[in-house]
Amino acid sequence: MTHNYEIILVDDDAIANQISKIYLQRCKEDVSIQEFNKSANFLHFLRKNRECNNILLDINMPLVSGWDILDEIDIVGLSDTYNIIVLSNSDLAQDRIRSKSYESVKAYISKPLNKDKTQKIFQIFDNCNKEYTNQNAS
């Protein structure tokens, strides 16, 4: 089976990951989800792989935070390569404002996911991927 959606889920919270995966798979049957529960492992993966560009990223993780990952993406000049949606328990205004300073961040959604938030995620990824396709067609 070919998957039309490939999403990387980066979050150290196993329960939140399970909830997120359930909602993502219920919303789109053709979704492939690659999960990283250790941000350092994802950062290592990110340095070697550029295939999947749709990422759901928690910002509050031990050792390597989501902010550290976003900084790394900016430093290596790959901000326009990834479509990142911050998926976080934090509802702090300062976190939302800070996330807007990263070109790769397309939205900030609070956990846990529900049906409406999940549909919004796919809508955002659809729009980003259409823009990418249109840019490469010209």
PyMOL commands that place a pseudoatom at each C-alpha (Angstrom):
pseudoatom trace, name=CA, resn=MET, resi=1, chain=A, elem=C, hetatm=0, pos=[0.000, 0.000, 0.000]
pseudoatom trace, name=CA, resn=THR, resi=2, chain=A, elem=C, hetatm=0, pos=[1.305, 3.425, -0.948]
pseudoatom trace, name=CA, resn=HIS, resi=3, chain=A, elem=C, hetatm=0, pos=[0.915, 6.091, 1.692]
pseudoatom trace, name=CA, resn=ASN, resi=4, chain=A, elem=C, hetatm=0, pos=[-0.075, 9.556, 0.522]
pseudoatom trace, name=CA, resn=TYR, resi=5, chain=A, elem=C, hetatm=0, pos=[0.857, 11.092, 3.840]
pseudoatom trace, name=CA, resn=GLU, resi=6, chain=A, elem=C, hetatm=0, pos=[4.143, 10.596, 5.615]
pseudoatom trace, name=CA, resn=ILE, resi=7, chain=A, elem=C, hetatm=0, pos=[4.412, 12.235, 8.998]
pseudoatom trace, name=CA, resn=ILE, resi=8, chain=A, elem=C, hetatm=0, pos=[7.158, 12.197, 11.588]
pseudoatom trace, name=CA, resn=LEU, resi=9, chain=A, elem=C, hetatm=0, pos=[5.962, 12.466, 15.182]
pseudoatom trace, name=CA, resn=VAL, resi=10, chain=A, elem=C, hetatm=0, pos=[8.583, 13.703, 17.658]
pseudoatom trace, name=CA, resn=ASP, resi=11, chain=A, elem=C, hetatm=0, pos=[7.418, 13.590, 21.274]
pseudoatom trace, name=CA, resn=ASP, resi=12, chain=A, elem=C, hetatm=0, pos=[8.775, 12.001, 24.450]
pseudoatom trace, name=CA, resn=ASP, resi=13, chain=A, elem=C, hetatm=0, pos=[5.263, 11.403, 25.850]
pseudoatom trace, name=CA, resn=ALA, resi=14, chain=A, elem=C, hetatm=0, pos=[4.201, 7.847, 24.926]
pseudoatom trace, name=CA, resn=ILE, resi=15, chain=A, elem=C, hetatm=0, pos=[0.544, 8.391, 25.815]
pseudoatom trace, name=CA, resn=ALA, resi=16, chain=A, elem=C, hetatm=0, pos=[0.312, 11.601, 23.790]
pseudoatom trace, name=CA, resn=ASN, resi=17, chain=A, elem=C, hetatm=0, pos=[1.968, 9.777, 20.877]
pseudoatom trace, name=CA, resn=GLN, resi=18, chain=A, elem=C, hetatm=0, pos=[-0.589, 6.988, 21.039]
pseudoatom trace, name=CA, resn=ILE, resi=19, chain=A, elem=C, hetatm=0, pos=[-3.464, 9.479, 21.069]
pseudoatom trace, name=CA, resn=SER, resi=20, chain=A, elem=C, hetatm=0, pos=[-1.920, 11.419, 18.185]
pseudoatom trace, name=CA, resn=LYS, resi=21, chain=A, elem=C, hetatm=0, pos=[-1.397, 8.282, 16.101]
pseudoatom trace, name=CA, resn=ILE, resi=22, chain=A, elem=C, hetatm=0, pos=[-4.979, 7.129, 16.664]
pseudoatom trace, name=CA, resn=TYR, resi=23, chain=A, elem=C, hetatm=0, pos=[-6.421, 10.457, 15.526]
pseudoatom trace, name=CA, resn=LEU, resi=24, chain=A, elem=C, hetatm=0, pos=[-4.063, 10.744, 12.555]
pseudoatom trace, name=CA, resn=GLN, resi=25, chain=A, elem=C, hetatm=0, pos=[-4.897, 7.229, 11.351]
pseudoatom trace, name=CA, resn=ARG, resi=26, chain=A, elem=C, hetatm=0, pos=[-8.632, 7.727, 11.851]
pseudoatom trace, name=CA, resn=CYS, resi=27, chain=A, elem=C, hetatm=0, pos=[-8.562, 10.934, 9.862]
pseudoatom trace, name=CA, resn=LYS, resi=28, chain=A, elem=C, hetatm=0, pos=[-6.482, 9.525, 6.975]
pseudoatom trace, name=CA, resn=GLU, resi=29, chain=A, elem=C, hetatm=0, pos=[-6.160, 5.812, 6.358]
pseudoatom trace, name=CA, resn=ASP, resi=30, chain=A, elem=C, hetatm=0, pos=[-3.237, 6.344, 3.994]
pseudoatom trace, name=CA, resn=VAL, resi=31, chain=A, elem=C, hetatm=0, pos=[-0.934, 7.907, 6.588]
pseudoatom trace, name=CA, resn=SER, resi=32, chain=A, elem=C, hetatm=0, pos=[2.483, 6.537, 7.481]
pseudoatom trace, name=CA, resn=ILE, resi=33, chain=A, elem=C, hetatm=0, pos=[3.731, 7.700, 10.871]
pseudoatom trace, name=CA, resn=GLN, resi=34, chain=A, elem=C, hetatm=0, pos=[7.332, 7.454, 11.948]
pseudoatom trace, name=CA, resn=GLU, resi=35, chain=A, elem=C, hetatm=0, pos=[7.678, 8.025, 15.671]
pseudoatom trace, name=CA, resn=PHE, resi=36, chain=A, elem=C, hetatm=0, pos=[10.633, 9.337, 17.660]
pseudoatom trace, name=CA, resn=ASN, resi=37, chain=A, elem=C, hetatm=0, pos=[10.249, 9.410, 21.432]
pseudoatom trace, name=CA, resn=LYS, resi=38, chain=A, elem=C, hetatm=0, pos=[13.799, 10.644, 21.948]
pseudoatom trace, name=CA, resn=SER, resi=39, chain=A, elem=C, hetatm=0, pos=[14.568, 13.986, 20.379]
pseudoatom trace, name=CA, resn=ALA, resi=40, chain=A, elem=C, hetatm=0, pos=[18.293, 13.196, 20.137]
pseudoatom trace, name=CA, resn=ASN, resi=41, chain=A, elem=C, hetatm=0, pos=[17.460, 10.181, 17.933]
pseudoatom trace, name=CA, resn=PHE, resi=42, chain=A, elem=C, hetatm=0, pos=[15.317, 12.376, 15.701]
pseudoatom trace, name=CA, resn=LEU, resi=43, chain=A, elem=C, hetatm=0, pos=[18.084, 14.967, 15.418]
pseudoatom trace, name=CA, resn=HIS, resi=44, chain=A, elem=C, hetatm=0, pos=[20.486, 12.218, 14.334]
pseudoatom trace, name=CA, resn=PHE, resi=45, chain=A, elem=C, hetatm=0, pos=[17.893, 10.983, 11.798]
pseudoatom trace, name=CA, resn=LEU, resi=46, chain=A, elem=C, hetatm=0, pos=[17.301, 14.523, 10.556]
pseudoatom trace, name=CA, resn=ARG, resi=47, chain=A, elem=C, hetatm=0, pos=[20.985, 15.033, 9.823]
pseudoatom trace, name=CA, resn=LYS, resi=48, chain=A, elem=C, hetatm=0, pos=[21.026, 11.968, 7.546]
pseudoatom trace, name=CA, resn=ASN, resi=49, chain=A, elem=C, hetatm=0, pos=[17.549, 12.004, 5.974]
pseudoatom trace, name=CA, resn=ARG, resi=50, chain=A, elem=C, hetatm=0, pos=[15.577, 14.585, 4.040]
pseudoatom trace, name=CA, resn=GLU, resi=51, chain=A, elem=C, hetatm=0, pos=[12.751, 12.436, 2.644]
pseudoatom trace, name=CA, resn=CYS, resi=52, chain=A, elem=C, hetatm=0, pos=[9.839, 13.155, 4.980]
pseudoatom trace, name=CA, resn=ASN, resi=53, chain=A, elem=C, hetatm=0, pos=[9.082, 16.818, 5.370]
pseudoatom trace, name=CA, resn=ASN, resi=54, chain=A, elem=C, hetatm=0, pos=[5.860, 16.763, 7.456]
pseudoatom trace, name=CA, resn=ILE, resi=55, chain=A, elem=C, hetatm=0, pos=[6.765, 16.862, 11.137]
pseudoatom trace, name=CA, resn=LEU, resi=56, chain=A, elem=C, hetatm=0, pos=[4.746, 17.110, 14.349]
pseudoatom trace, name=CA, resn=LEU, resi=57, chain=A, elem=C, hetatm=0, pos=[7.169, 18.365, 16.993]
pseudoatom trace, name=CA, resn=ASP, resi=58, chain=A, elem=C, hetatm=0, pos=[6.817, 18.701, 20.751]
pseudoatom trace, name=CA, resn=ILE, resi=59, chain=A, elem=C, hetatm=0, pos=[8.881, 21.565, 22.133]
pseudoatom trace, name=CA, resn=ASN, resi=60, chain=A, elem=C, hetatm=0, pos=[9.255, 20.470, 25.761]
pseudoatom trace, name=CA, resn=MET, resi=61, chain=A, elem=C, hetatm=0, pos=[11.508, 17.421, 25.756]
pseudoatom trace, name=CA, resn=PRO, resi=62, chain=A, elem=C, hetatm=0, pos=[14.531, 16.526, 27.896]
pseudoatom trace, name=CA, resn=LEU, resi=63, chain=A, elem=C, hetatm=0, pos=[18.129, 16.822, 26.666]
pseudoatom trace, name=CA, resn=VAL, resi=64, chain=A, elem=C, hetatm=0, pos=[17.339, 18.113, 23.172]
pseudoatom trace, name=CA, resn=SER, resi=65, chain=A, elem=C, hetatm=0, pos=[14.230, 20.289, 23.140]
pseudoatom trace, name=CA, resn=GLY, resi=66, chain=A, elem=C, hetatm=0, pos=[12.021, 21.012, 20.175]
pseudoatom trace, name=CA, resn=TRP, resi=67, chain=A, elem=C, hetatm=0, pos=[13.515, 24.506, 20.198]
pseudoatom trace, name=CA, resn=ASP, resi=68, chain=A, elem=C, hetatm=0, pos=[16.984, 22.956, 19.813]
pseudoatom trace, name=CA, resn=ILE, resi=69, chain=A, elem=C, hetatm=0, pos=[15.743, 20.985, 16.805]
pseudoatom trace, name=CA, resn=LEU, resi=70, chain=A, elem=C, hetatm=0, pos=[14.214, 24.104, 15.231]
pseudoatom trace, name=CA, resn=ASP, resi=71, chain=A, elem=C, hetatm=0, pos=[17.476, 25.986, 15.823]
pseudoatom trace, name=CA, resn=GLU, resi=72, chain=A, elem=C, hetatm=0, pos=[19.443, 23.174, 14.157]
pseudoatom trace, name=CA, resn=ILE, resi=73, chain=A, elem=C, hetatm=0, pos=[17.144, 23.251, 11.118]
pseudoatom trace, name=CA, resn=ASP, resi=74, chain=A, elem=C, hetatm=0, pos=[17.694, 27.019, 10.839]
pseudoatom trace, name=CA, resn=ILE, resi=75, chain=A, elem=C, hetatm=0, pos=[21.466, 26.767, 11.327]
pseudoatom trace, name=CA, resn=VAL, resi=76, chain=A, elem=C, hetatm=0, pos=[21.921, 24.233, 8.528]
pseudoatom trace, name=CA, resn=GLY, resi=77, chain=A, elem=C, hetatm=0, pos=[19.682, 26.253, 6.203]
pseudoatom trace, name=CA, resn=LEU, resi=78, chain=A, elem=C, hetatm=0, pos=[16.854, 23.745, 5.818]
pseudoatom trace, name=CA, resn=SER, resi=79, chain=A, elem=C, hetatm=0, pos=[13.953, 25.875, 7.053]
pseudoatom trace, name=CA, resn=ASP, resi=80, chain=A, elem=C, hetatm=0, pos=[12.214, 25.734, 3.689]
pseudoatom trace, name=CA, resn=THR, resi=81, chain=A, elem=C, hetatm=0, pos=[12.605, 21.934, 3.500]
pseudoatom trace, name=CA, resn=TYR, resi=82, chain=A, elem=C, hetatm=0, pos=[10.326, 21.017, 6.391]
pseudoatom trace, name=CA, resn=ASN, resi=83, chain=A, elem=C, hetatm=0, pos=[6.688, 21.643, 7.275]
pseudoatom trace, name=CA, resn=ILE, resi=84, chain=A, elem=C, hetatm=0, pos=[6.634, 21.577, 11.047]
pseudoatom trace, name=CA, resn=ILE, resi=85, chain=A, elem=C, hetatm=0, pos=[3.608, 21.819, 13.269]
pseudoatom trace, name=CA, resn=VAL, resi=86, chain=A, elem=C, hetatm=0, pos=[4.449, 22.354, 16.909]
pseudoatom trace, name=CA, resn=LEU, resi=87, chain=A, elem=C, hetatm=0, pos=[2.288, 19.994, 18.936]
pseudoatom trace, name=CA, resn=SER, resi=88, chain=A, elem=C, hetatm=0, pos=[2.660, 20.935, 22.583]
pseudoatom trace, name=CA, resn=ASN, resi=89, chain=A, elem=C, hetatm=0, pos=[1.093, 20.840, 26.037]
pseudoatom trace, name=CA, resn=SER, resi=90, chain=A, elem=C, hetatm=0, pos=[2.319, 24.391, 26.531]
pseudoatom trace, name=CA, resn=ASP, resi=91, chain=A, elem=C, hetatm=0, pos=[-0.311, 27.048, 26.054]
pseudoatom trace, name=CA, resn=LEU, resi=92, chain=A, elem=C, hetatm=0, pos=[2.068, 29.871, 26.924]
pseudoatom trace, name=CA, resn=ALA, resi=93, chain=A, elem=C, hetatm=0, pos=[1.763, 32.907, 24.665]
pseudoatom trace, name=CA, resn=GLN, resi=94, chain=A, elem=C, hetatm=0, pos=[5.560, 33.253, 24.620]
pseudoatom trace, name=CA, resn=ASP, resi=95, chain=A, elem=C, hetatm=0, pos=[5.919, 29.735, 23.158]
pseudoatom trace, name=CA, resn=ARG, resi=96, chain=A, elem=C, hetatm=0, pos=[3.376, 30.492, 20.444]
pseudoatom trace, name=CA, resn=ILE, resi=97, chain=A, elem=C, hetatm=0, pos=[5.131, 33.770, 19.620]
pseudoatom trace, name=CA, resn=ARG, resi=98, chain=A, elem=C, hetatm=0, pos=[8.561, 32.131, 19.615]
pseudoatom trace, name=CA, resn=SER, resi=99, chain=A, elem=C, hetatm=0, pos=[7.366, 29.368, 17.276]
pseudoatom trace, name=CA, resn=LYS, resi=100, chain=A, elem=C, hetatm=0, pos=[6.365, 32.011, 14.704]
pseudoatom trace, name=CA, resn=SER, resi=101, chain=A, elem=C, hetatm=0, pos=[10.002, 33.105, 14.452]
pseudoatom trace, name=CA, resn=TYR, resi=102, chain=A, elem=C, hetatm=0, pos=[10.878, 29.840, 12.675]
pseudoatom trace, name=CA, resn=GLU, resi=103, chain=A, elem=C, hetatm=0, pos=[10.201, 29.667, 8.937]
pseudoatom trace, name=CA, resn=SER, resi=104, chain=A, elem=C, hetatm=0, pos=[9.677, 25.905, 9.074]
pseudoatom trace, name=CA, resn=VAL, resi=105, chain=A, elem=C, hetatm=0, pos=[6.899, 26.159, 11.691]
pseudoatom trace, name=CA, resn=LYS, resi=106, chain=A, elem=C, hetatm=0, pos=[3.543, 26.316, 9.938]
pseudoatom trace, name=CA, resn=ALA, resi=107, chain=A, elem=C, hetatm=0, pos=[1.288, 26.145, 13.015]
pseudoatom trace, name=CA, resn=TYR, resi=108, chain=A, elem=C, hetatm=0, pos=[1.154, 25.669, 16.770]
pseudoatom trace, name=CA, resn=ILE, resi=109, chain=A, elem=C, hetatm=0, pos=[-1.452, 23.213, 18.030]
pseudoatom trace, name=CA, resn=SER, resi=110, chain=A, elem=C, hetatm=0, pos=[-2.049, 22.312, 21.658]
pseudoatom trace, name=CA, resn=LYS, resi=111, chain=A, elem=C, hetatm=0, pos=[-2.266, 18.703, 22.814]
pseudoatom trace, name=CA, resn=PRO, resi=112, chain=A, elem=C, hetatm=0, pos=[-4.107, 16.480, 23.054]
pseudoatom trace, name=CA, resn=LEU, resi=113, chain=A, elem=C, hetatm=0, pos=[-5.324, 16.064, 19.510]
pseudoatom trace, name=CA, resn=ASN, resi=114, chain=A, elem=C, hetatm=0, pos=[-8.989, 15.777, 18.683]
pseudoatom trace, name=CA, resn=LYS, resi=115, chain=A, elem=C, hetatm=0, pos=[-10.836, 15.352, 15.397]
pseudoatom trace, name=CA, resn=ASP, resi=116, chain=A, elem=C, hetatm=0, pos=[-10.887, 19.075, 14.527]
pseudoatom trace, name=CA, resn=LYS, resi=117, chain=A, elem=C, hetatm=0, pos=[-7.203, 19.606, 15.343]
pseudoatom trace, name=CA, resn=THR, resi=118, chain=A, elem=C, hetatm=0, pos=[-6.270, 16.530, 13.314]
pseudoatom trace, name=CA, resn=GLN, resi=119, chain=A, elem=C, hetatm=0, pos=[-8.214, 17.747, 10.289]
pseudoatom trace, name=CA, resn=LYS, resi=120, chain=A, elem=C, hetatm=0, pos=[-6.441, 21.098, 10.636]
pseudoatom trace, name=CA, resn=ILE, resi=121, chain=A, elem=C, hetatm=0, pos=[-3.064, 19.323, 10.626]
pseudoatom trace, name=CA, resn=PHE, resi=122, chain=A, elem=C, hetatm=0, pos=[-3.825, 17.585, 7.333]
pseudoatom trace, name=CA, resn=GLN, resi=123, chain=A, elem=C, hetatm=0, pos=[-5.178, 20.808, 5.847]
pseudoatom trace, name=CA, resn=ILE, resi=124, chain=A, elem=C, hetatm=0, pos=[-1.959, 22.638, 6.755]
pseudoatom trace, name=CA, resn=PHE, resi=125, chain=A, elem=C, hetatm=0, pos=[0.246, 19.857, 5.370]
pseudoatom trace, name=CA, resn=ASP, resi=126, chain=A, elem=C, hetatm=0, pos=[-1.868, 19.729, 2.187]
pseudoatom trace, name=CA, resn=ASN, resi=127, chain=A, elem=C, hetatm=0, pos=[-1.437, 23.465, 1.648]
pseudoatom trace, name=CA, resn=CYS, resi=128, chain=A, elem=C, hetatm=0, pos=[2.313, 23.325, 2.299]
pseudoatom trace, name=CA, resn=ASN, resi=129, chain=A, elem=C, hetatm=0, pos=[2.805, 20.387, -0.041]
pseudoatom trace, name=CA, resn=LYS, resi=130, chain=A, elem=C, hetatm=0, pos=[0.756, 22.075, -2.798]
pseudoatom trace, name=CA, resn=GLU, resi=131, chain=A, elem=C, hetatm=0, pos=[2.929, 25.189, -2.495]
pseudoatom trace, name=CA, resn=TYR, resi=132, chain=A, elem=C, hetatm=0, pos=[6.051, 23.020, -2.752]
pseudoatom trace, name=CA, resn=THR, resi=133, chain=A, elem=C, hetatm=0, pos=[4.696, 21.219, -5.832]
pseudoatom trace, name=CA, resn=ASN, resi=134, chain=A, elem=C, hetatm=0, pos=[3.757, 24.508, -7.507]
pseudoatom trace, name=CA, resn=GLN, resi=135, chain=A, elem=C, hetatm=0, pos=[7.205, 26.001, -6.820]
pseudoatom trace, name=CA, resn=ASN, resi=136, chain=A, elem=C, hetatm=0, pos=[8.942, 23.005, -8.368]
pseudoatom trace, name=CA, resn=ALA, resi=137, chain=A, elem=C, hetatm=0, pos=[6.637, 22.990, -11.402]
pseudoatom trace, name=CA, resn=SER, resi=138, chain=A, elem=C, hetatm=0, pos=[7.688, 26.481, -12.485]
for i in range(1, 138): cmd.bond("trace and resi %d" % i, "trace and resi %d" % (i + 1))
show_as sticks, trace
zoom trace
